[in-house]
Amino acid sequence: MNNSVTIQIEKQVDPGDYYEVAQFKFYVVRNGQEINLSDGGFVDWTQKLISDQKQRLLISGVGTELIYKMKHSPES
């Protein structure tokens, strides 16, 4: 079992329509396939809700069901 961790930082000019400023993603490599487990980034929700441009909100989500299925399924 390989328990190594690789960190890769990529700079993009535009993180996309959903996230502002910065976005992050976590991947796992299983059987040679790269699988996206989690992502997150800064959003402008609080700035719009309370009209305070100083507010910043960092959100993230994790595919917990996917992690469970990967842990409990036989490796191909």
Secondary structure as a PSIPRED ss2 file (coil, helix, strand):
# PSIPRED VFORMAT (PSIPRED V4.0)

   1 M C   1.000  0.000  0.000
   2 N C   1.000  0.000  0.000
   3 N C   1.000  0.000  0.000
   4 S C   1.000  0.000  0.000
   5 V C   1.000  0.000  0.000
   6 T C   1.000  0.000  0.000
   7 I C   1.000  0.000  0.000
   8 Q C   1.000  0.000  0.000
   9 I C   1.000  0.000  0.000
  10 E C   1.000  0.000  0.000
  11 K C   1.000  0.000  0.000
  12 Q C   1.000  0.000  0.000
  13 V C   1.000  0.000  0.000
  14 D C   1.000  0.000  0.000
  15 P C   1.000  0.000  0.000
  16 G C   1.000  0.000  0.000
  17 D C   1.000  0.000  0.000
  18 Y C   1.000  0.000  0.000
  19 Y C   1.000  0.000  0.000
  20 E E   0.000  0.000  1.000
  21 V E   0.000  0.000  1.000
  22 A E   0.000  0.000  1.000
  23 Q E   0.000  0.000  1.000
  24 F E   0.000  0.000  1.000
  25 K E   0.000  0.000  1.000
  26 F E   0.000  0.000  1.000
  27 Y E   0.000  0.000  1.000
  28 V E   0.000  0.000  1.000
  29 V E   0.000  0.000  1.000
  30 R E   0.000  0.000  1.000
  31 N C   1.000  0.000  0.000
  32 G C   1.000  0.000  0.000
  33 Q E   0.000  0.000  1.000
  34 E E   0.000  0.000  1.000
  35 I E   0.000  0.000  1.000
  36 N E   0.000  0.000  1.000
  37 L E   0.000  0.000  1.000
  38 S E   0.000  0.000  1.000
  39 D E   0.000  0.000  1.000
  40 G E   0.000  0.000  1.000
  41 G E   0.000  0.000  1.000
  42 F E   0.000  0.000  1.000
  43 V E   0.000  0.000  1.000
  44 D C   1.000  0.000  0.000
  45 W H   0.000  1.000  0.000
  46 T H   0.000  1.000  0.000
  47 Q H   0.000  1.000  0.000
  48 K H   0.000  1.000  0.000
  49 L H   0.000  1.000  0.000
  50 I H   0.000  1.000  0.000
  51 S C   1.000  0.000  0.000
  52 D C   1.000  0.000  0.000
  53 Q C   1.000  0.000  0.000
  54 K C   1.000  0.000  0.000
  55 Q C   1.000  0.000  0.000
  56 R C   1.000  0.000  0.000
  57 L E   0.000  0.000  1.000
  58 L E   0.000  0.000  1.000
  59 I E   0.000  0.000  1.000
  60 S E   0.000  0.000  1.000
  61 G E   0.000  0.000  1.000
  62 V E   0.000  0.000  1.000
  63 G C   1.000  0.000  0.000
  64 T H   0.000  1.000  0.000
  65 E H   0.000  1.000  0.000
  66 L H   0.000  1.000  0.000
  67 I H   0.000  1.000  0.000
  68 Y H   0.000  1.000  0.000
  69 K H   0.000  1.000  0.000
  70 M H   0.000  1.000  0.000
  71 K H   0.000  1.000  0.000
  72 H H   0.000  1.000  0.000
  73 S C   1.000  0.000  0.000
  74 P C   1.000  0.000  0.000
  75 E C   1.000  0.000  0.000
  76 S C   1.000  0.000  0.000
